[in-house]
Amino acid sequence: MALSTVGQELINFQKQKELTDTQIAFESHFSVEKIHQIKAGEVEPTDEEAQRLSAYFASKK
């Protein structure tokens, strides 16, 4: 499966903010496994998950 736009945004955000997957999972209320799956392109985030992650990114700018 190809990497979603949200997955790419997640990777870029993580690099920019120098956060671990665990930190992102804790702060965004996702499981670490879900963060890994999105970043690896193993799952396509649902619309609700994509909105939650976008809101999380916006809150950390």
OpenMM code with the backbone's topology and positions (N, CA, C; nanometers):
from openmm import Vec3, app, unit

residues = "MET ALA LEU SER THR VAL GLY GLN GLU LEU ILE ASN PHE GLN LYS GLN LYS GLU LEU THR ASP THR GLN ILE ALA PHE GLU SER HIS PHE SER VAL GLU LYS ILE HIS GLN ILE LYS ALA GLY GLU VAL GLU PRO THR ASP GLU GLU ALA GLN ARG LEU SER ALA TYR PHE ALA SER LYS LYS".split()
positions = [
    Vec3(0.0847, -0.1179, 0.0000),
    Vec3(0.0000, 0.0000, 0.0000),
    Vec3(0.0893, 0.1242, 0.0000),
    Vec3(0.0486, 0.2224, -0.0763),
    Vec3(0.1247, 0.3469, -0.0855),
    Vec3(0.1048, 0.4301, 0.0409),
    Vec3(0.2027, 0.5106, 0.0681),
    Vec3(0.1976, 0.5972, 0.1862),
    Vec3(0.0953, 0.7079, 0.1639),
    Vec3(0.0057, 0.7238, 0.2594),
    Vec3(-0.0981, 0.8264, 0.2501),
    Vec3(-0.0380, 0.9655, 0.2713),
    Vec3(-0.1145, 1.0651, 0.2335),
    Vec3(-0.0737, 1.2041, 0.2577),
    Vec3(-0.0549, 1.2272, 0.4068),
    Vec3(-0.1468, 1.1738, 0.4871),
    Vec3(-0.1370, 1.1888, 0.6322),
    Vec3(-0.0113, 1.1197, 0.6840),
    Vec3(0.0199, 1.0041, 0.6280),
    Vec3(0.1414, 0.9333, 0.6678),
    Vec3(0.2661, 1.0154, 0.6398),
    Vec3(0.2704, 1.0780, 0.5231),
    Vec3(0.3845, 1.1628, 0.4886),
    Vec3(0.3903, 1.2850, 0.5788),
    Vec3(0.2744, 1.3446, 0.6073),
    Vec3(0.2698, 1.4594, 0.6986),
    Vec3(0.3183, 1.4196, 0.8374),
    Vec3(0.2814, 1.3007, 0.8793),
    Vec3(0.3225, 1.2497, 1.0099),
    Vec3(0.4742, 1.2354, 1.0170),
    Vec3(0.5323, 1.1794, 0.9135),
    Vec3(0.6781, 1.1631, 0.9090),
    Vec3(0.7480, 1.2991, 0.9096),
    Vec3(0.6997, 1.3909, 0.8280),
    Vec3(0.7603, 1.5249, 0.8219),
    Vec3(0.7474, 1.5979, 0.9551),
    Vec3(0.6296, 1.5891, 1.0166),
    Vec3(0.6060, 1.6518, 1.1466),
    Vec3(0.7017, 1.5946, 1.2510),
    Vec3(0.7162, 1.4642, 1.2504),
    Vec3(0.8024, 1.3971, 1.3483),
    Vec3(0.9480, 1.4420, 1.3317),
    Vec3(0.9929, 1.4525, 1.2093),
    Vec3(1.1301, 1.4983, 1.1846),
    Vec3(1.1481, 1.6435, 1.2297),
    Vec3(1.0511, 1.7275, 1.1942),
    Vec3(1.0593, 1.8702, 1.2264),
    Vec3(1.0612, 1.8938, 1.3767),
    Vec3(0.9773, 1.8222, 1.4489),
    Vec3(0.9636, 1.8437, 1.5932),
    Vec3(1.0542, 1.7523, 1.6764),
    Vec3(1.1239, 1.6607, 1.6090),
    Vec3(1.2136, 1.5661, 1.6762),
    Vec3(1.1410, 1.4890, 1.7866),
    Vec3(1.0285, 1.4278, 1.7491),
    Vec3(0.9481, 1.3501, 1.8423),
    Vec3(0.9585, 1.2015, 1.8105),
    Vec3(0.9459, 1.1198, 1.9128),
    Vec3(0.9430, 0.9755, 1.8918),
    Vec3(0.8001, 0.9325, 1.8612),
    Vec3(0.7858, 0.8120, 1.8103),
    Vec3(0.6528, 0.7582, 1.7853),
    Vec3(0.5720, 0.7521, 1.9148),
    Vec3(0.6383, 0.7188, 2.0239),
    Vec3(0.5705, 0.7093, 2.1530),
    Vec3(0.5178, 0.8450, 2.1971),
    Vec3(0.5979, 0.9489, 2.1803),
    Vec3(0.5530, 1.0833, 2.2173),
    Vec3(0.4322, 1.1256, 2.1342),
    Vec3(0.4387, 1.1018, 2.0046),
    Vec3(0.3275, 1.1376, 1.9171),
    Vec3(0.2030, 1.0589, 1.9549),
    Vec3(0.2180, 0.9301, 1.9787),
    Vec3(0.1036, 0.8463, 2.0147),
    Vec3(0.0393, 0.8958, 2.1438),
    Vec3(0.1199, 0.9244, 2.2419),
    Vec3(0.0671, 0.9705, 2.3709),
    Vec3(-0.0069, 1.1032, 2.3559),
    Vec3(0.0551, 1.1976, 2.2861),
    Vec3(-0.0027, 1.3308, 2.2732),
    Vec3(-0.1248, 1.3349, 2.1811),
    Vec3(-0.1304, 1.2464, 2.0826),
    Vec3(-0.2404, 1.2475, 1.9861),
    Vec3(-0.3494, 1.1459, 2.0194),
    Vec3(-0.3269, 1.0677, 2.1247),
    Vec3(-0.4239, 0.9676, 2.1699),
    Vec3(-0.4448, 0.8551, 2.0687),
    Vec3(-0.3376, 0.8184, 1.9990),
    Vec3(-0.3355, 0.7020, 1.9120),
    Vec3(-0.2438, 0.5986, 1.9750),
    Vec3(-0.2593, 0.4737, 1.9351),
    Vec3(-0.1658, 0.3720, 1.9831),
    Vec3(-0.0357, 0.3849, 1.9050),
    Vec3(0.0722, 0.3413, 1.9663),
    Vec3(0.2016, 0.3429, 1.8976),
    Vec3(0.1934, 0.2554, 1.7726),
    Vec3(0.1238, 0.1430, 1.7836),
    Vec3(0.1088, 0.0526, 1.6700),
    Vec3(0.0391, 0.1215, 1.5531),
    Vec3(-0.0641, 0.2010, 1.5826),
    Vec3(-0.1378, 0.2719, 1.4775),
    Vec3(-0.0475, 0.3755, 1.4110),
    Vec3(0.0317, 0.4466, 1.4902),
    Vec3(0.1264, 0.5442, 1.4343),
    Vec3(0.2252, 0.4736, 1.3415),
    Vec3(0.2788, 0.3591, 1.3850),
    Vec3(0.3716, 0.2808, 1.3016),
    Vec3(0.3052, 0.2388, 1.1713),
    Vec3(0.1821, 0.1891, 1.1804),
    Vec3(0.1114, 0.1408, 1.0617),
    Vec3(0.0852, 0.2534, 0.9618),
    Vec3(0.0477, 0.3693, 1.0106),
    Vec3(0.0230, 0.4831, 0.9218),
    Vec3(0.1524, 0.5264, 0.8547),
    Vec3(0.2602, 0.5370, 0.9320),
    Vec3(0.3896, 0.5795, 0.8776),
    Vec3(0.4460, 0.4794, 0.7783),
    Vec3(0.4181, 0.3506, 0.7997),
    Vec3(0.4696, 0.2457, 0.7115),
    Vec3(0.3822, 0.2258, 0.5885),
    Vec3(0.2664, 0.2911, 0.5849),
    Vec3(0.1759, 0.2737, 0.4727),
    Vec3(0.1000, 0.1428, 0.4771),
    Vec3(0.0970, 0.0803, 0.5943),
    Vec3(0.0271, -0.0474, 0.6095),
    Vec3(-0.1238, -0.0287, 0.6196),
    Vec3(-0.1671, 0.0866, 0.6684),
    Vec3(-0.3101, 0.1175, 0.6778),
    Vec3(-0.3335, 0.2592, 0.6274),
    Vec3(-0.4508, 0.2800, 0.5737),
    Vec3(-0.4947, 0.4130, 0.5332),
    Vec3(-0.5769, 0.4680, 0.6493),
    Vec3(-0.5394, 0.5818, 0.7056),
    Vec3(-0.6179, 0.6358, 0.8163),
    Vec3(-0.7596, 0.6699, 0.7713),
    Vec3(-0.8552, 0.6473, 0.8591),
    Vec3(-0.9930, 0.6850, 0.8291),
    Vec3(-1.0014, 0.8375, 0.8239),
    Vec3(-1.1123, 0.8875, 0.7732),
    Vec3(-1.1305, 1.0336, 0.7691),
    Vec3(-1.1230, 1.0921, 0.9097),
    Vec3(-1.1838, 1.0241, 1.0058),
    Vec3(-1.1812, 1.0724, 1.1436),
    Vec3(-1.0385, 1.0735, 1.1989),
    Vec3(-0.9633, 0.9668, 1.1729),
    Vec3(-0.8241, 0.9617, 1.2198),
    Vec3(-0.7404, 1.0703, 1.1543),
    Vec3(-0.7611, 1.0924, 1.0253),
    Vec3(-0.6868, 1.1965, 0.9540),
    Vec3(-0.7188, 1.3342, 1.0126),
    Vec3(-0.8453, 1.3586, 1.0444),
    Vec3(-0.8839, 1.4861, 1.1047),
    Vec3(-0.8220, 1.5025, 1.2427),
    Vec3(-0.8216, 1.3950, 1.3215),
    Vec3(-0.7615, 1.4013, 1.4555),
    Vec3(-0.6124, 1.4304, 1.4468),
    Vec3(-0.5439, 1.3656, 1.3524),
    Vec3(-0.4005, 1.3907, 1.3385),
    Vec3(-0.3742, 1.5329, 1.2877),
    Vec3(-0.4552, 1.5793, 1.1941),
    Vec3(-0.4391, 1.7168, 1.1442),
    Vec3(-0.4591, 1.8176, 1.2563),
    Vec3(-0.5581, 1.7938, 1.3414),
    Vec3(-0.5811, 1.8828, 1.4554),
    Vec3(-0.4628, 1.8782, 1.5515),
    Vec3(-0.4068, 1.7606, 1.5705),
    Vec3(-0.2885, 1.7459, 1.6571),
    Vec3(-0.1717, 1.8246, 1.5991),
    Vec3(-0.1456, 1.8102, 1.4675),
    Vec3(-0.0358, 1.8838, 1.4048),
    Vec3(-0.0551, 2.0343, 1.4234),
    Vec3(-0.1773, 2.0807, 1.4015),
    Vec3(-0.2058, 2.2242, 1.4133),
    Vec3(-0.1857, 2.2748, 1.5560),
    Vec3(-0.2145, 2.1902, 1.6533),
    Vec3(-0.2003, 2.2328, 1.7930),
    Vec3(-0.0547, 2.2430, 1.8355),
    Vec3(0.0356, 2.1853, 1.7598),
    Vec3(0.1778, 2.1830, 1.7969),
    Vec3(0.2626, 2.2799, 1.7167),
    Vec3(0.2016, 2.3635, 1.6342),
    Vec3(0.2802, 2.4571, 1.5518),
    Vec3(0.3262, 2.5741, 1.6279),
] * unit.nanometer
topology = app.Topology()
chain = topology.addChain("A")
for resn in residues:
    res = topology.addResidue(resn, chain)
    for name in ("N", "CA", "C"):
        topology.addAtom(name, app.Element.getBySymbol(name[0]), res)
